[in-house]
């Protein structure tokens, strides 16, 4: 295939050894740009020692992953405008051997494909049920898809075509970018190849709750921006969280106040929904049981995240990052 023409943009904050593993996995890139969002653990020095072009974001402006990716992408365009493809990767991830060759080959063959992603895996799925949930979450469908996550090989001209990531988004910036790409006629694909190993490092329920809350915030923000389009972007996800996370609990409380102990029967809908999810979900009994429970539980933090979005919107205040680690 010859020389693989690509650059890499890495974003991170206090990733420590995870960042070092990430940078070592990018040895095939012609240019690696590391964008740091206020690390205090020596990440900047480690990236510089690894030969990266380092960008330290202005501390006076709010950090977002989208802002960091745009800064890295702009530096790639400035230093190497001839490079056609950019691998975006988070600093807590490690690129799989062989991924770049597969991704670039696919992009070379399909000129209307803007971005490709592969299988992202959790490095330590057995460490906690929350890490395991992450690993299952990333086991998405292969083929033409609506969106992909933060680890992806992207066509530089396509990203330029839509003006990059929206820097005011604190979460969900990749699916939002994909909406705009598809509106311009670009395609998004997920390949079956191994792409990255991720280190979620989640060991507590509170971390899972915050991460799910961030997803809820992203759903609400995405629906606010693009929910009126024919595809109704994130509208279903938003309504689902409000139904299960707020409306049904309020109805249950009202039923208890009106009918006493009989009103608690309303809350039986939750185990029924878990049973329904268990039947619908594929895989082993263990996987189906865990997924069923957490798919229902997730509606509550998702609802709180959406409430936070609408409060921020009504108050016209700049949102703050929602970080789980």
C-alpha positions as CSV (number, residue, x, y, z in Angstrom):
1,X,0.0,0.0,0.0
2,X,3.0,2.3,0.4
3,X,3.2,5.2,2.9
4,X,0.0,5.6,4.9
5,X,-0.7,9.3,4.7
6,X,-2.3,10.5,8.0
7,X,-1.8,12.7,11.0
8,X,-3.1,12.1,14.5
9,X,-4.8,14.5,16.9
10,X,-4.7,13.4,20.5
11,X,-6.7,15.3,23.2
12,X,-6.2,14.8,26.9
13,X,-6.1,16.0,30.5
14,X,-4.2,14.3,33.3
15,X,-4.2,10.9,31.6
16,X,-0.7,10.0,32.9
17,X,0.5,6.5,31.8
18,X,-2.6,6.2,29.6
19,X,-1.4,9.1,27.5
20,X,2.1,7.5,27.1
21,X,0.6,4.3,25.9
22,X,-1.6,6.2,23.5
23,X,1.3,8.1,22.0
24,X,3.4,5.0,21.6
25,X,0.6,3.4,19.5
26,X,0.7,6.3,17.0
27,X,4.2,5.7,15.7
28,X,3.0,5.4,12.1
29,X,1.6,8.9,11.8
30,X,3.5,11.5,9.8
31,X,2.5,14.2,12.4
32,X,1.1,13.8,15.9
33,X,-0.5,16.8,17.6
34,X,-1.3,16.6,21.3
35,X,-3.8,19.1,22.7
36,X,-3.8,19.5,26.5
37,X,-6.7,20.9,28.5
38,X,-4.9,22.0,31.7
39,X,-3.1,18.9,32.8
40,X,-1.0,19.0,36.0
41,X,0.5,15.5,35.9
42,X,3.3,16.1,33.4
43,X,1.2,15.2,30.3
44,X,2.5,18.1,28.3
45,X,6.1,17.2,29.0
46,X,5.5,13.6,28.2
47,X,4.0,14.5,24.8
48,X,6.8,16.8,24.0
49,X,9.4,14.1,24.9
50,X,7.5,11.7,22.5
51,X,8.0,14.2,19.6
52,X,4.5,15.5,19.4
53,X,3.5,19.0,18.5
54,X,1.9,20.2,21.7
55,X,-0.9,22.7,22.1
56,X,-1.9,24.0,25.5
57,X,-5.4,25.4,25.5
58,X,-5.9,28.9,26.9
59,X,-7.0,28.4,30.6
60,X,-9.2,31.4,30.5
61,X,-11.6,29.9,28.1
62,X,-13.9,26.9,28.9
63,X,-12.5,23.5,28.0
64,X,-14.4,21.2,25.7
65,X,-13.3,18.1,23.7
66,X,-14.6,19.8,20.6
67,X,-12.5,22.9,21.1
68,X,-9.4,20.7,21.7
69,X,-10.1,18.6,18.5
70,X,-10.5,21.8,16.5
71,X,-7.3,23.2,17.8
72,X,-5.4,20.0,16.9
73,X,-7.1,19.8,13.5
74,X,-6.2,23.4,12.7
75,X,-2.6,22.8,13.5
76,X,-2.5,19.8,11.2
77,X,-4.0,21.9,8.4
78,X,-1.4,24.5,9.1
79,X,1.7,22.3,9.3
80,X,0.8,19.5,6.8
81,X,-2.0,20.7,4.4
82,X,-1.1,17.8,2.1
83,X,-2.1,15.1,4.5
84,X,-5.6,13.9,3.6
85,X,-6.6,11.9,6.7
86,X,-6.6,12.6,10.4
87,X,-6.9,10.0,13.2
88,X,-8.7,11.5,16.2
89,X,-8.1,9.7,19.4
90,X,-8.6,10.4,23.1
91,X,-5.6,10.3,25.4
92,X,-7.0,7.4,27.4
93,X,-7.1,5.2,24.4
94,X,-4.5,3.1,22.5
95,X,-4.6,2.5,18.8
96,X,-4.8,-1.1,17.6
97,X,-2.1,-2.5,15.2
98,X,-3.4,-2.5,11.7
99,X,-6.2,-0.1,12.2
100,X,-4.7,2.8,10.3
101,X,-4.0,0.7,7.2
102,X,-7.6,-0.6,7.1
103,X,-9.2,2.8,7.7
104,X,-7.1,4.6,5.1
105,X,-7.7,1.9,2.5
106,X,-11.4,2.2,3.0
107,X,-11.4,6.0,2.8
108,X,-9.2,5.8,-0.4
109,X,-11.7,3.4,-2.0
110,X,-14.9,5.4,-1.0
111,X,-14.6,9.1,-1.8
112,X,-17.9,10.1,-0.2
113,X,-17.0,8.6,3.2
114,X,-16.1,11.3,5.7
115,X,-15.2,9.1,8.6
116,X,-14.7,5.5,9.7
117,X,-14.5,3.9,13.1
118,X,-13.8,0.4,14.2
119,X,-14.3,-1.6,17.4
120,X,-13.4,0.3,20.5
121,X,-12.8,-2.0,23.4
122,X,-12.5,-1.4,27.2
123,X,-9.0,-2.3,28.4
124,X,-10.2,-3.7,31.7
125,X,-13.8,-4.9,31.3
126,X,-13.5,-7.3,34.3
127,X,-12.4,-4.5,36.6
128,X,-16.0,-3.4,37.3
129,X,-19.5,-3.8,35.9
130,X,-19.3,-0.1,34.7
131,X,-16.2,-0.8,32.6
132,X,-18.0,-3.9,31.2
133,X,-21.0,-1.7,30.3
134,X,-18.7,0.6,28.3
135,X,-17.3,-2.3,26.4
136,X,-20.8,-3.5,25.4
137,X,-21.9,0.0,24.6
138,X,-19.2,0.3,21.9
139,X,-20.1,-3.0,20.3
140,X,-22.1,-1.2,17.6
141,X,-23.5,-2.3,14.2
142,X,-21.0,-2.6,11.3
143,X,-21.7,-0.8,8.1
144,X,-23.2,2.6,7.2
145,X,-24.2,4.3,10.4
146,X,-25.6,7.6,11.6
147,X,-22.7,8.5,13.9
148,X,-19.5,7.4,15.6
149,X,-17.6,8.4,18.6
150,X,-14.4,10.4,19.4
151,X,-12.0,7.8,18.1
152,X,-12.2,7.8,14.3
153,X,-10.2,8.3,11.1
154,X,-11.6,11.3,9.3
155,X,-11.2,12.8,5.8
156,X,-9.7,16.3,6.3
157,X,-11.6,17.8,3.4
158,X,-14.9,16.6,4.8
159,X,-14.2,18.2,8.2
160,X,-13.2,21.4,6.5
161,X,-16.4,21.2,4.5
162,X,-18.6,21.5,7.6
163,X,-16.4,23.8,9.7
164,X,-15.2,21.2,12.2
165,X,-16.7,20.4,15.6
166,X,-19.1,22.7,17.5
167,X,-16.9,24.1,20.3
168,X,-19.7,25.0,22.6
169,X,-20.8,21.4,23.1
170,X,-19.6,19.8,26.4
171,X,-20.7,16.3,25.2
172,X,-22.0,14.6,22.1
173,X,-19.9,16.6,19.7
174,X,-19.1,13.7,17.4
175,X,-22.7,12.7,16.7
176,X,-23.5,16.3,16.1
177,X,-20.7,16.6,13.6
178,X,-22.0,13.5,11.9
179,X,-25.4,15.1,11.5
180,X,-23.9,18.0,9.6
181,X,-21.6,15.8,7.6
182,X,-24.6,13.6,6.4
183,X,-26.6,16.8,5.6
184,X,-23.8,17.6,3.1
185,X,-24.0,14.2,1.5
186,X,-21.1,12.6,3.3
187,X,-21.3,9.0,4.7
188,X,-20.2,7.6,8.0
189,X,-19.1,3.9,8.3
190,X,-18.2,1.6,11.1
191,X,-15.8,-1.2,10.2
192,X,-15.5,-4.6,11.9
193,X,-11.7,-4.1,12.5
194,X,-10.2,-3.5,15.9
195,X,-9.6,0.2,16.4
196,X,-8.8,1.3,20.0
197,X,-8.5,0.0,23.6
198,X,-10.0,2.5,26.1
199,X,-9.4,2.8,29.8
200,X,-12.6,4.0,31.4
201,X,-11.2,3.4,34.9
202,X,-14.7,3.4,36.4
203,X,-15.0,1.6,39.7
204,X,-17.9,3.4,41.5
205,X,-21.6,3.8,40.8
206,X,-21.2,7.5,41.1
207,X,-18.9,7.6,38.1
208,X,-21.4,5.6,36.0
209,X,-24.1,8.0,37.2
210,X,-22.2,11.1,36.1
211,X,-21.2,9.6,32.8
212,X,-24.9,8.7,32.1
213,X,-25.9,12.2,33.1
214,X,-23.5,13.6,30.6
215,X,-25.1,11.4,27.9
216,X,-28.5,12.9,28.9
217,X,-27.1,16.4,28.5
218,X,-25.8,15.5,25.1
219,X,-29.1,14.0,24.0
220,X,-31.0,17.2,25.0
221,X,-28.5,19.5,23.4
222,X,-28.5,17.4,20.2
223,X,-32.3,17.4,20.0
224,X,-32.3,21.2,20.6
225,X,-30.0,21.7,17.7
226,X,-31.2,19.2,15.2
227,X,-34.4,17.7,16.5
228,X,-36.5,19.4,13.8
229,X,-34.7,17.7,11.0
230,X,-36.5,14.8,9.2
231,X,-34.4,12.3,11.2
232,X,-35.5,13.8,14.5
233,X,-32.0,13.7,15.9
234,X,-32.0,12.6,19.6
235,X,-35.7,13.3,20.0
236,X,-36.5,9.7,20.9
237,X,-33.6,9.5,23.4
238,X,-34.7,12.7,25.0
239,X,-38.4,11.7,25.4
240,X,-37.4,8.3,26.6
241,X,-35.5,9.7,29.6
242,X,-38.2,12.1,30.6
243,X,-40.8,9.4,30.4
244,X,-39.0,6.8,32.6
245,X,-36.9,9.2,34.6
246,X,-39.5,11.8,35.6
247,X,-43.1,11.3,34.3
248,X,-43.7,7.8,35.5
249,X,-42.2,8.5,39.0
250,X,-44.4,11.6,39.4
251,X,-47.4,9.6,38.3
252,X,-46.5,6.9,40.8
253,X,-46.2,9.4,43.6
254,X,-49.6,10.9,42.7
255,X,-51.1,7.4,42.6
256,X,-49.8,6.7,46.2
257,X,-51.2,10.0,47.4
258,X,-54.6,9.2,45.9
259,X,-54.8,5.4,46.5
260,X,-52.4,4.7,49.3
261,X,-50.4,1.5,49.2
262,X,-52.2,0.4,46.0
263,X,-50.6,3.3,44.2
264,X,-47.2,1.6,44.5
265,X,-48.4,-0.8,41.8
266,X,-47.4,1.9,39.2
267,X,-43.8,1.3,40.0
268,X,-44.1,-2.3,38.9
269,X,-43.7,-1.0,35.4
270,X,-39.9,-0.8,36.0
271,X,-39.3,-4.5,36.6
272,X,-41.6,-5.2,33.7
273,X,-39.5,-3.0,31.5
274,X,-36.4,-4.7,32.7
275,X,-37.9,-8.0,31.7
276,X,-38.7,-6.6,28.3
277,X,-35.2,-5.4,27.8
278,X,-33.9,-8.8,29.0
279,X,-35.9,-10.5,26.3
280,X,-34.9,-8.0,23.6
281,X,-31.1,-8.0,24.3
282,X,-28.9,-10.5,22.7
283,X,-26.0,-12.5,24.3
284,X,-25.6,-14.6,27.4
285,X,-27.9,-14.6,30.4
286,X,-25.3,-12.6,32.3
287,X,-25.1,-9.9,29.7
288,X,-28.8,-9.7,29.2
289,X,-29.5,-9.3,32.9
290,X,-26.9,-6.6,33.4
291,X,-28.0,-4.7,30.4
292,X,-31.6,-4.9,31.3
293,X,-31.1,-3.4,34.8
294,X,-28.7,-0.6,33.7
295,X,-30.7,0.3,30.6
296,X,-33.7,1.1,32.9
297,X,-31.6,2.7,35.6
298,X,-29.8,5.0,33.1
299,X,-33.0,6.9,32.4
300,X,-32.7,8.6,35.8
301,X,-29.2,10.2,35.4
302,X,-30.1,10.9,31.8
303,X,-33.1,12.9,32.9
304,X,-31.0,14.9,35.4
305,X,-28.5,15.6,32.6
306,X,-31.3,16.9,30.4
307,X,-32.7,19.0,33.2
308,X,-29.3,20.6,33.6
309,X,-29.2,21.4,29.9
310,X,-32.5,23.1,29.9
311,X,-31.6,25.0,33.1
312,X,-28.4,26.2,31.5
313,X,-30.3,27.1,28.3
314,X,-33.0,29.1,30.2
315,X,-30.3,30.9,32.3
316,X,-28.2,31.6,29.2
317,X,-25.1,30.4,31.0
318,X,-22.1,28.6,29.5
319,X,-22.2,24.9,30.5
320,X,-19.4,23.3,32.6
321,X,-17.8,20.1,31.7
322,X,-19.3,16.9,33.2
323,X,-16.4,14.7,34.1
324,X,-16.7,11.2,35.6
325,X,-13.0,10.7,36.3
